[in-house]
Every structure is written in C-alpha cells, then in structure tokens.
Amino acid sequence: MPWEHFQHMADIGIRGIGETPEEAFAEAALALTAVITDPAKVAPREAVPIEGKAPDREFLFLDWINALIYEMATRHMLFGRFEVTLDGNRLEARAWGEPVDRARHQPAVEIKGATLTELKVYRREDGQWVAQCVVDV
C-alpha cells in the first residue's frame, strides 16, 4: 500500500510513500481523503489547480495538505486523484474530484488542518520517499 494512516492521540497521521517526492505527496493526499471516505468512491470529475511555495520541502508538504483541506471545505468537494510537480520549493498540482455526496461518500470526519506534529519528508534507506504529518480531526 503506497499510503497509510498512523495513530496519534486523538488526531490521525497521514503518510505517503513513493518512488519520488511527488509520488509521496500524491499518496499522502490519498491518505488524507481516506480519513474522510474511501478514495475509490470519489470520481475525478473536476480538476482543481493548486500551487504553493515554501522555504523547504517539509513546509511545502504542509502547505499542500492544508491547501487540499481548504479546497475541500470551500468547494464542498472530495478528491481522489492527484498529480504533483515539484521544482525546488515550488509545487504545482492538480486534484481531481467531485462534490460531496453524503449518501455515497458517507464522510466519517471533517479535517480541520495539517499540523507540524510528525511533519517529515525524507528518503528511506530503500530509496522510497516518505511525506507525512498529523492532521487535526
């Protein structure tokens, strides 16, 4: 599984794992959606562009996750497909999704934001990239 959750007190951690930092960011975004609903239930009907810039890769990841949370809240959407491009400390991405359908998606929680807790973006010894943080639910 390229994404996973990890427990953290009353909140929940999201972790994306991939061959590249971009894949790890995208997989973490799927983990974010999976906190709310099954990502497989989210149809990629509409693309939403997301851009970001931060002083380092970890804060760029934090901004990415918070941008997704913001887009979900303000557009009343869920996202199930992601494309991420990183250029230094700049991010250009697209998130595909659809409006929330309470009957079909059955949202479990509302995510308030990404936190600095357990915030890490790193390359493991096996070469895989990991991007993770704890989200406030």
DSSP file (Angstrom, degrees, kcal/mol; ACC not computed):
  #  RESIDUE AA STRUCTURE BP1 BP2  ACC     N-H-->O    O-->H-N    N-H-->O    O-->H-N    TCO  KAPPA ALPHA  PHI   PSI    X-CA   Y-CA   Z-CA
    1    1 A M              0   0    0      0, 0.0     0, 0.0     0, 0.0     0, 0.0   0.000 360.0 360.0 360.0 124.6    0.0    0.0    0.0
    2    2 A P        +     0   0    0      0, 0.0    15,-2.9     0, 0.0     2,-0.3   0.534 360.0  38.6 -80.5  -5.3    1.6    3.3   -1.0
    3    3 A W  E     +A   16   0A   0     13,-0.2     2,-0.3    27,-0.1    13,-0.2  -0.957  66.6 170.7-136.9 159.4   -0.2    5.3    1.7
    4    4 A E  E     -A   15   0A   0     11,-2.1    11,-1.9    -2,-0.3     2,-0.3  -0.979  26.3-122.8-158.4 166.7   -1.1    4.6    5.3
    5    5 A H  E     -A   14   0A   0     -2,-0.3     2,-0.3     9,-0.2     9,-0.2  -0.819  20.0-164.7-108.8 154.1   -2.5    6.1    8.5
    6    6 A F  E     -A   13   0A   0      7,-1.5     7,-3.6    -2,-0.3     2,-0.1  -0.995  24.6-111.3-138.0 145.9   -0.8    6.2   11.8
    7    7 A Q  E     +A   12   0A   0     -2,-0.3     2,-0.2     5,-0.2     5,-0.2  -0.443  32.1 173.2 -78.4 144.5   -2.4    6.9   15.2
    8    8 A H  E >   -A   11   0A   0      3,-1.3     3,-2.1     1,-0.4    -2,-0.0  -0.724  56.1 -77.8-152.0  97.0   -1.5   10.0   17.1
    9    9 A M  T 3  S-     0   0    0      1,-0.3    -1,-0.4    -2,-0.2     0, 0.0  -0.199 108.9 -18.7  46.1-123.1   -3.6   10.6   20.3
   10   10 A A  T 3  S+     0   0    0     -3,-0.1    -1,-0.3     2,-0.1   127,-0.1   0.573 132.3  65.6 -88.9  -9.5   -7.0   12.0   19.2
   11   11 A D  E <  S-A    8   0A   0     -3,-2.1    -3,-1.3   125,-0.1     2,-0.4  -0.277  79.3-121.7 -99.7-171.7   -5.8   13.0   15.8
   12   12 A I  E     -AB   7 135A   0    123,-1.8   123,-3.2    -5,-0.2     2,-0.3  -0.997  11.2-135.2-139.0 141.9   -4.5   10.9   12.8
   13   13 A G  E     -AB   6 134A   0     -7,-3.6    -7,-1.5    -2,-0.4     2,-0.4  -0.702  13.2-156.2 -93.4 145.3   -1.3   10.8   10.9
   14   14 A I  E     -AB   5 133A   0    119,-3.0   119,-1.8    -2,-0.3     2,-0.4  -0.948  11.4-175.8-117.9 143.5   -1.2   10.6    7.1
   15   15 A R  E     -AB   4 132A   0    -11,-1.9   -11,-2.1    -2,-0.4     2,-0.4  -0.990   9.2-164.4-142.6 129.8    1.8    9.2    5.3
   16   16 A G  E     -AB   3 131A   0    115,-2.9   115,-2.3    -2,-0.4     2,-0.4  -0.928   7.0-167.3-112.3 140.7    2.5    8.9    1.6
   17   17 A I  E     + B   0 130A   0    -15,-2.9     2,-0.3    -2,-0.4   113,-0.2  -0.991  20.6 144.5-129.1 132.7    5.2    6.7    0.2
   18   18 A G  E     - B   0 129A   0    111,-2.1   111,-3.5    -2,-0.4     6,-0.1  -0.967  60.3-100.6-158.5 173.0    6.6    6.8   -3.4
   19   19 A E  S    S+     0   0    0     -2,-0.3    -1,-0.1   109,-0.2     3,-0.0   0.750 109.5  25.6 -69.5 -25.4    9.5    6.5   -5.8
   20   20 A T  S  > S-     0   0    0    109,-0.1     4,-2.2     1,-0.1     5,-0.2  -0.869  87.9-107.6-132.2 163.8    9.7   10.3   -5.9
   21   21 A P  H  > S+     0   0    0      0, 0.0     4,-2.6     0, 0.0     5,-0.2   0.890 121.0  57.0 -58.7 -37.1    8.8   13.1   -3.6
   22   22 A E  H  > S+     0   0    0      1,-0.2     4,-2.3     2,-0.2     5,-0.2   0.924 107.1  46.9 -60.1 -44.8    6.0   14.0   -6.0
   23   23 A E  H  > S+     0   0    0      1,-0.2     4,-2.7     2,-0.2    -1,-0.2   0.901 111.0  52.0 -64.0 -40.0    4.5   10.4   -5.6
   24   24 A A  H  X S+     0   0    0     -4,-2.2     4,-2.2     2,-0.2   107,-0.2   0.904 110.0  49.0 -63.3 -40.8    4.9   10.6   -1.8
   25   25 A F  H  X S+     0   0    0     -4,-2.6     4,-1.7     2,-0.2    -2,-0.2   0.924 113.4  47.0 -62.7 -44.2    2.9   14.0   -1.8
   26   26 A A  H  X S+     0   0    0     -4,-2.3     4,-1.6     1,-0.2    -2,-0.2   0.900 112.2  49.3 -65.6 -41.4    0.2   12.5   -4.0
   27   27 A E  H  X S+     0   0    0     -4,-2.7     4,-2.1     1,-0.2    -1,-0.2   0.871 108.4  53.4 -67.5 -36.4   -0.1    9.3   -1.9
   28   28 A A  H  X S+     0   0    0     -4,-2.2     4,-2.1     1,-0.2    -1,-0.2   0.869 105.4  55.1 -64.3 -35.5   -0.3   11.4    1.2
   29   29 A A  H  X S+     0   0    0     -4,-1.7     4,-2.2     2,-0.2    -2,-0.2   0.883 106.8  50.2 -64.3 -37.8   -3.2   13.3   -0.4
   30   30 A L  H  X S+     0   0    0     -4,-1.6     4,-2.5     2,-0.2    -2,-0.2   0.902 108.5  52.2 -64.7 -40.1   -4.9    9.9   -1.0
   31   31 A A  H  X S+     0   0    0     -4,-2.1     4,-0.8     2,-0.2    -2,-0.2   0.885 106.9  54.2 -61.8 -37.4   -4.4    9.1    2.7
   32   32 A L  H >X S+     0   0    0     -4,-2.1     3,-1.0     1,-0.2     4,-0.7   0.947 110.1  45.4 -60.0 -49.5   -6.0   12.5    3.5
   33   33 A T  H >X S+     0   0    0     -4,-2.2     4,-2.9     1,-0.2     3,-1.3   0.886 106.5  60.6 -60.6 -38.8   -9.1   11.6    1.5
   34   34 A A  H 3< S+     0   0    0     -4,-2.5    -1,-0.2     1,-0.3    -2,-0.2   0.688  93.4  64.2 -67.3 -17.5   -9.1    8.1    3.1
   35   35 A V  H << S+     0   0    0     -3,-1.0    -1,-0.3    -4,-0.8    -2,-0.2   0.833 115.6  31.4 -67.5 -31.5   -9.5    9.7    6.5
   36   36 A I  H << S-     0   0    0     -3,-1.3    72,-2.7    -4,-0.7     2,-0.3   0.874 133.4 -23.6 -93.5 -45.4  -12.9   11.0    5.3
   37   37 A T  S  < S-     0   0    0     -4,-2.9    -1,-0.3    70,-0.2    69,-0.1  -0.925  80.9 -66.7-157.7 174.0  -14.1    8.4    2.8
   38   38 A D    >   -     0   0    0     67,-0.3     3,-2.3    -2,-0.3     4,-0.3  -0.657  41.1-145.4 -72.2 116.4  -12.9    5.6    0.5
   39   39 A P  G >  S+     0   0    0      0, 0.0     3,-1.6     0, 0.0    -1,-0.2   0.785  96.3  67.3 -57.4 -26.6  -10.9    7.3   -2.2
   40   40 A A  G 3  S+     0   0    0      1,-0.3    40,-0.1     3,-0.0    -2,-0.0   0.711  93.7  59.7 -66.3 -19.1  -12.2    4.8   -4.7
   41   41 A K  G <  S+     0   0    0     -3,-2.3     2,-0.7    64,-0.1    -1,-0.3   0.505  85.9  92.6 -85.0  -4.6  -15.7    6.2   -4.3
   42   42 A V    <   -     0   0    0     -3,-1.6    54,-0.1    -4,-0.3    58,-0.0  -0.817  69.2-146.9 -98.0 115.4  -14.5    9.7   -5.5
   43   43 A A        -     0   0    0     -2,-0.7     2,-2.0     1,-0.1     3,-0.3  -0.603  15.7-127.9 -80.4 137.2  -15.0   10.3   -9.2
   44   44 A P        +     0   0    0      0, 0.0    54,-0.1     0, 0.0    -1,-0.1  -0.438  59.4 138.0 -82.6  66.5  -12.4   12.5  -10.9
   45   45 A R        +     0   0    0     -2,-2.0     2,-0.4    52,-0.7    53,-0.2   0.798  62.4  30.8 -83.4 -31.2  -15.0   14.8  -12.5
   46   46 A E  E     -E   97   0B   0     51,-2.3    51,-2.3    -3,-0.3     2,-0.4  -0.994  69.0-141.6-136.7 134.6  -13.4   18.2  -11.9
   47   47 A A  E     -E   96   0B   0     -2,-0.4    49,-0.2    49,-0.2    47,-0.0  -0.792  12.9-166.0 -95.8 136.2   -9.7   19.3  -11.8
   48   48 A V  E     -E   95   0B   0     47,-2.4    47,-2.2    -2,-0.4     2,-0.2  -0.984  15.8-137.3-121.0 120.8   -8.6   21.9   -9.2
   49   49 A P  E     -E   94   0B   0      0, 0.0     2,-0.4     0, 0.0    45,-0.2  -0.539  20.5-172.3 -77.8 143.3   -5.2   23.6   -9.7
   50   50 A I  E     -E   93   0B   0     43,-2.6    43,-2.7    -2,-0.2     2,-0.3  -0.998   3.8-178.3-137.0 131.8   -3.1   24.1   -6.6
   51   51 A E  E     +E   92   0B   0     -2,-0.4     2,-0.3    41,-0.2    41,-0.2  -0.930   6.1 169.9-127.1 152.8    0.2   26.0   -6.3
   52   52 A G  E     -E   91   0B   0     39,-2.2    39,-2.9    -2,-0.3     2,-0.3  -0.995  18.3-165.1-158.5 160.3    2.5   26.6   -3.4
   53   53 A K  E     +E   90   0B   0     -2,-0.3    37,-0.2    37,-0.2    -2,-0.0  -0.982  18.6 164.5-147.3 137.2    5.9   27.9   -2.4
   54   54 A A        -     0   0    0     35,-2.0     6,-0.1    -2,-0.3    -2,-0.0  -0.952  48.5-105.4-149.4 165.0    7.6   27.4    0.9
   55   55 A P  S    S+     0   0    0      0, 0.0     2,-0.3     0, 0.0    35,-0.1   0.744 100.2   6.2 -69.1 -22.5   11.1   27.7    2.4
   56   56 A D  S  > S-     0   0    0     33,-0.1     4,-1.9     1,-0.1     5,-0.1  -0.948  81.8 -96.5-152.6 173.3   11.7   23.9    2.4
   57   57 A R  H  > S+     0   0    0     -2,-0.3     4,-2.1     1,-0.2     5,-0.1   0.842 117.7  54.3 -64.5 -36.2   10.2   20.6    1.3
   58   58 A E  H  > S+     0   0    0      2,-0.2     4,-2.3     1,-0.2    -1,-0.2   0.936 111.3  43.7 -66.6 -45.4    8.5   19.9    4.7
   59   59 A F  H  > S+     0   0    0      1,-0.2     4,-2.5     2,-0.2    -1,-0.2   0.826 111.0  56.4 -69.0 -28.9    6.7   23.2    4.8
   60   60 A L  H  X S+     0   0    0     -4,-1.9     4,-2.2     2,-0.2    -1,-0.2   0.901 107.9  48.1 -65.1 -40.3    5.8   22.8    1.2
   61   61 A F  H  X S+     0   0    0     -4,-2.1     4,-2.5     2,-0.2     5,-0.2   0.925 111.0  50.4 -63.8 -44.8    4.2   19.4    2.1
   62   62 A L  H  X S+     0   0    0     -4,-2.3     4,-2.5     1,-0.2    -2,-0.2   0.921 111.5  48.1 -59.2 -44.8    2.3   21.1    5.0
   63   63 A D  H  X S+     0   0    0     -4,-2.5     4,-2.5     2,-0.2    -1,-0.2   0.888 109.7  53.9 -62.8 -39.5    1.1   23.8    2.7
   64   64 A W  H  X S+     0   0    0     -4,-2.2     4,-2.1     2,-0.2    -2,-0.2   0.938 111.2  44.0 -59.2 -50.1    0.0   21.2    0.1
   65   65 A I  H  X S+     0   0    0     -4,-2.5     4,-2.3     1,-0.2    -2,-0.2   0.921 115.0  48.6 -65.4 -43.4   -2.1   19.3    2.6
   66   66 A N  H  X S+     0   0    0     -4,-2.5     4,-2.4    -5,-0.2    -1,-0.2   0.861 109.0  53.9 -65.9 -33.8   -3.6   22.5    4.1
   67   67 A A  H  X S+     0   0    0     -4,-2.5     4,-2.6     2,-0.2    -1,-0.2   0.905 109.0  48.9 -64.7 -40.7   -4.4   23.7    0.5
   68   68 A L  H  X S+     0   0    0     -4,-2.1     4,-2.6     2,-0.2    -2,-0.2   0.917 110.9  49.8 -63.9 -42.7   -6.3   20.4   -0.1
   69   69 A I  H  X S+     0   0    0     -4,-2.3     4,-2.2     2,-0.2    -2,-0.2   0.915 111.9  49.1 -61.6 -42.8   -8.2   20.8    3.1
   70   70 A Y  H  X S+     0   0    0     -4,-2.4     4,-3.0     2,-0.2     5,-0.3   0.933 111.5  48.1 -61.6 -47.6   -9.1   24.4    2.2
   71   71 A E  H  X S+     0   0    0     -4,-2.6     4,-2.1     1,-0.2     6,-0.4   0.895 111.6  50.5 -62.8 -39.9  -10.3   23.4   -1.3
   72   72 A M  H  X>S+     0   0    0     -4,-2.6     5,-1.2    -5,-0.2     4,-0.9   0.921 115.1  43.5 -62.6 -42.8  -12.4   20.5    0.1
   73   73 A A  H  <5S+     0   0    0     -4,-2.2    -2,-0.2    -5,-0.2    -1,-0.2   0.921 119.5  39.3 -70.6 -45.3  -14.0   22.8    2.7
   74   74 A T  H  <5S+     0   0    0     -4,-3.0    -2,-0.2     1,-0.2    -1,-0.2   0.817 124.8  36.8 -80.0 -29.3  -14.7   25.8    0.4
   75   75 A R  H  <5S-     0   0    0     -4,-2.1    -1,-0.2    -5,-0.3    -2,-0.2   0.525 100.5-129.2 -96.1  -7.7  -15.7   23.8   -2.7
   76   76 A H  T  <5 +     0   0    0     -4,-0.9    24,-2.6    -5,-0.2     2,-0.3   0.945  64.6 134.6  55.2  49.9  -17.6   21.1   -0.7
   77   77 A M  E   < -F   99   0B   0     -5,-1.2     2,-0.3    -6,-0.4    -1,-0.2  -0.824  50.4-146.3-125.6 161.9  -15.6   18.6   -2.7
   78   78 A L  E     -F   98   0B   0     20,-2.5    20,-1.9    -2,-0.3     2,-0.4  -0.946  17.8-145.1-122.0 150.4  -13.6   15.4   -2.2
   79   79 A F  E     +F   97   0B   0     -2,-0.3    18,-0.3    18,-0.2     3,-0.1  -0.935  24.7 167.5-120.6 140.1  -10.5   14.5   -4.2
   80   80 A G  E     +     0   0B   0     16,-2.4     2,-0.3    -2,-0.4    17,-0.2   0.391  65.9  50.5-130.0   0.0   -9.4   11.0   -5.3
   81   81 A R  E     -F   96   0B   0     15,-1.4    15,-2.9   -38,-0.1     2,-0.4  -0.998  61.5-175.5-142.8 139.1   -6.7   11.6   -7.9
   82   82 A F  E     -F   95   0B   0     -2,-0.3     2,-0.4    13,-0.2    13,-0.2  -0.987  15.2-168.8-140.1 143.2   -3.6   13.9   -7.7
   83   83 A E  E     -F   94   0B   0     11,-2.3    11,-2.1    -2,-0.4     2,-0.4  -0.989  17.9-173.6-130.6 122.5   -0.8   15.0   -9.9
   84   84 A V  E     -F   93   0B   0     -2,-0.4     2,-0.4     9,-0.2     9,-0.2  -0.953  11.5-173.8-124.1 134.4    2.1   16.8   -8.3
   85   85 A T  E     -F   92   0B   0      7,-2.6     7,-2.5    -2,-0.4     2,-0.4  -0.997   9.0-164.8-124.5 128.4    5.1   18.5   -9.7
   86   86 A L  E     +F   91   0B   0     -2,-0.4     2,-0.4     5,-0.2     5,-0.2  -0.927  11.9 179.3-113.9 137.0    7.9   19.9   -7.5
   87   87 A D  E >   -F   90   0B   0      3,-2.4     3,-1.1    -2,-0.4     2,-0.4  -0.834  68.9 -59.9-134.8  94.7   10.5   22.3   -8.6
   88   88 A G  T 3  S-     0   0    0     -2,-0.4    -1,-0.0     1,-0.2   -32,-0.0  -0.554 121.8 -15.5  64.5-120.5   12.8   23.1   -5.7
   89   89 A N  T 3  S+     0   0    0     -2,-0.4   -35,-2.0    -3,-0.1     2,-0.4  -0.002 119.3  97.3-104.6  27.9   10.5   24.5   -3.1
   90   90 A R  E <   -EF  53  87B   0     -3,-1.1    -3,-2.4   -37,-0.2     2,-0.4  -0.923  54.9-160.6-116.0 143.0    7.6   25.2   -5.5
   91   91 A L  E     -EF  52  86B   0    -39,-2.9   -39,-2.2    -2,-0.4     2,-0.4  -0.979  11.5-179.9-124.8 134.3    4.6   23.0   -6.0
   92   92 A E  E     +EF  51  85B   0     -7,-2.5    -7,-2.6    -2,-0.4     2,-0.3  -0.996  24.5 156.3-128.1 127.8    2.3   22.8   -9.0
   93   93 A A  E     -EF  50  84B   0    -43,-2.7   -43,-2.6    -2,-0.4     2,-0.4  -0.932  33.6-145.3-147.0 165.9   -0.5   20.3   -8.7
   94   94 A R  E     -EF  49  83B   0    -11,-2.1   -11,-2.3    -2,-0.3     2,-0.5  -0.998  10.8-162.4-134.5 137.7   -4.0   19.2   -9.8
   95   95 A A  E     -EF  48  82B   0    -47,-2.2   -47,-2.4    -2,-0.4     2,-0.4  -0.986   9.1-155.8-120.0 126.0   -6.5   17.5   -7.6
   96   96 A W  E     +EF  47  81B   0    -15,-2.9   -16,-2.4    -2,-0.5   -15,-1.4  -0.849  35.2 114.8-104.1 137.3   -9.4   15.7   -9.4
   97   97 A G  E     -EF  46  79B   0    -51,-2.3   -51,-2.3    -2,-0.4   -52,-0.7  -0.865  45.7-112.5-168.2-157.2  -12.7   15.1   -7.5
   98   98 A E  E     - F   0  78B   0    -20,-1.9   -20,-2.5    -2,-0.3     3,-0.1  -0.957  43.1 -72.5-153.5 164.1  -16.3   15.8   -7.2
   99   99 A P  E     - F   0  77B   0      0, 0.0   -22,-0.3     0, 0.0     2,-0.2  -0.303  63.8 -91.1 -60.5 148.4  -18.8   17.5   -4.9
  100  100 A V        -     0   0    0    -24,-2.6     2,-0.6   -28,-0.1     3,-0.1  -0.428  35.9-165.2 -63.9 129.7  -19.5   15.6   -1.7
  101  101 A D     >> -     0   0    0     -2,-0.2     4,-3.6     1,-0.1     5,-0.6  -0.926   4.9-161.2-115.4 100.1  -22.4   13.2   -2.0
  102  102 A R  H  >5S+     0   0    0     -2,-0.6     4,-1.4     1,-0.2    -1,-0.1   0.834  87.7  50.5 -55.6 -37.2  -23.3   12.3    1.7
  103  103 A A  H  45S+     0   0    0      2,-0.2    -1,-0.2     1,-0.1    -3,-0.0   0.911 121.7  31.4 -68.3 -41.8  -25.2    9.2    0.7
  104  104 A R  H  45S+     0   0    0     -3,-0.3    -2,-0.2     1,-0.1    -1,-0.1   0.890 128.1  36.6 -85.3 -41.9  -22.4    7.8   -1.5
  105  105 A H  H  <5S-     0   0    0     -4,-3.6   -67,-0.3   -68,-0.1    -3,-0.2   0.787  80.5-161.3 -83.8 -27.9  -19.3    9.1    0.2
  106  106 A Q     << -     0   0    0     -4,-1.4    -4,-0.1    -5,-0.6    -3,-0.1   0.937  20.3-139.6  44.0  64.0  -20.5    8.8    3.8
  107  107 A P        -     0   0    0      0, 0.0   -70,-0.2     0, 0.0    -1,-0.1  -0.274  16.2-163.1 -58.1 131.5  -17.9   11.2    5.2
  108  108 A A        -     0   0    0    -72,-2.7     2,-0.3     1,-0.2   -72,-0.1   0.870  63.9  -6.1 -84.6 -40.1  -16.6   10.0    8.5
  109  109 A V        -     0   0    0    -73,-0.1     2,-0.5   -74,-0.1    -1,-0.2  -0.913  62.3-116.1-146.9 168.9  -15.0   13.2    9.8
  110  110 A E        -     0   0    0     27,-0.4     2,-0.5    -2,-0.3   -37,-0.0  -0.974  29.2-138.9-111.0 129.0  -14.1   16.8    8.9
  111  111 A I        -     0   0    0     -2,-0.5    26,-0.2     1,-0.2     3,-0.1  -0.757  13.9-169.3 -90.5 128.6  -10.4   17.5    8.8
  112  112 A K        -     0   0    0     24,-3.3     2,-0.3    -2,-0.5    25,-0.2   0.835  56.7 -49.7 -87.1 -35.7   -9.5   20.9   10.4
  113  113 A G  E     -C  136   0A   0     23,-1.0    23,-3.3   -44,-0.0    -1,-0.3  -0.932  51.1 -87.1 172.8 163.2   -5.9   21.2    9.3
  114  114 A A  E     -C  135   0A   0     -2,-0.3     2,-0.2    21,-0.2    21,-0.2  -0.648  43.8-153.9 -85.8 147.6   -2.5   19.7    8.9
  115  115 A T        -     0   0    0     19,-2.6    19,-0.4    -2,-0.3   -49,-0.0  -0.710  28.1-115.3-119.1 169.0   -0.1   20.2   11.9
  116  116 A L  S >  S+     0   0    0     -2,-0.2     3,-1.9    17,-0.1     2,-0.2   0.602  79.0 117.3 -75.5 -12.6    3.6   20.4   12.5
  117  117 A T  T 3  S-     0   0    0      1,-0.3    17,-1.6    17,-0.2    -2,-0.2  -0.388  92.5  -7.6 -63.8 128.1    3.4   17.2   14.5
  118  118 A E  T 3  S+     0   0    0      1,-0.2     2,-0.4    15,-0.2    -1,-0.3   0.669  89.6 167.6  59.2  19.8    5.4   14.4   12.9
  119  119 A L    <   +     0   0    0     -3,-1.9     2,-0.3    14,-0.1    14,-0.2  -0.514  10.6 148.6 -67.5 118.6    6.0   16.6    9.9
  120  120 A K  E     -D  132   0A   0     12,-2.0    12,-2.6    -2,-0.4     2,-0.4  -0.987  32.0-176.0-152.7 141.1    8.7   14.8    7.8
  121  121 A V  E     +D  131   0A   0     -2,-0.3     2,-0.3    10,-0.2    10,-0.2  -0.949  36.7 138.5-133.7 117.3    9.7   14.5    4.2
  122  122 A Y  E     -D  130   0A   0      8,-2.2     8,-2.9    -2,-0.4     2,-0.5  -0.966  51.5-110.7-155.0 165.6   12.6   12.2    3.7
  123  123 A R  E     -D  129   0A   0     -2,-0.3     6,-0.2     6,-0.2     5,-0.1  -0.916  33.7-139.7-105.5 125.8   14.1    9.4    1.7
  124  124 A R    >   -     0   0    0      4,-3.2     3,-1.9    -2,-0.5    -1,-0.0  -0.249  29.4-101.5 -76.0 168.5   14.4    6.0    3.3
  125  125 A E  T 3  S+     0   0    0      1,-0.3    -1,-0.1     2,-0.1    -2,-0.0   0.787 122.4  60.1 -61.4 -27.9   17.4    3.7    3.0
  126  126 A D  T 3  S-     0   0    0      2,-0.1    -1,-0.3     1,-0.1     3,-0.1   0.438 121.0-107.6 -81.7   2.2   15.4    1.6    0.4
  127  127 A G  S <  S+     0   0    0     -3,-1.9     2,-0.1     1,-0.3    -2,-0.1   0.250  77.1 132.0  93.7 -13.0   15.2    4.7   -1.8
  128  128 A Q        -     0   0    0     -5,-0.1    -4,-3.2     1,-0.1     2,-0.3  -0.464  52.9-130.4 -73.7 144.3   11.5    5.3   -1.2
  129  129 A W  E     -BD  18 123A   0   -111,-3.5  -111,-2.1    -6,-0.2     2,-0.4  -0.742  19.2-160.9 -93.8 144.5   10.3    8.8   -0.4
  130  130 A V  E     -BD  17 122A   0     -8,-2.9    -8,-2.2    -2,-0.3     2,-0.4  -0.988  10.6-177.8-127.5 134.2    8.0    9.5    2.6
  131  131 A A  E     +BD  16 121A   0   -115,-2.3  -115,-2.9    -2,-0.4     2,-0.3  -0.993  22.8 154.7-130.2 124.6    5.9   12.5    3.3
  132  132 A Q  E     +BD  15 120A   0    -12,-2.6   -12,-2.0    -2,-0.4     2,-0.3  -0.979  14.2 152.7-150.1 158.0    3.9   12.6    6.5
  133  133 A C  E     -B   14   0A   0   -119,-1.8  -119,-3.0    -2,-0.3     2,-0.4  -0.950  42.5 -97.6-168.0 172.7    2.2   14.7    9.1
  134  134 A V  E     -B   13   0A   0    -17,-1.6   -19,-2.6   -19,-0.4     2,-0.4  -0.858  33.0-150.6-100.3 136.2   -0.6   14.6   11.7
  135  135 A V  E     -BC  12 114A   0   -123,-3.2  -123,-1.8    -2,-0.4     2,-0.6  -0.872  15.6-123.5-108.4 143.9   -4.0   16.1   10.7
  136  136 A D  E       C   0 113A   0    -23,-3.3   -24,-3.3    -2,-0.4   -23,-1.0  -0.739 360.0 360.0 -85.4 119.8   -6.4   17.6   13.2
  137  137 A V              0   0    0     -2,-0.6   -27,-0.4   -26,-0.2    -1,-0.1   0.383 360.0 360.0-112.5 360.0   -9.8   16.0   13.0
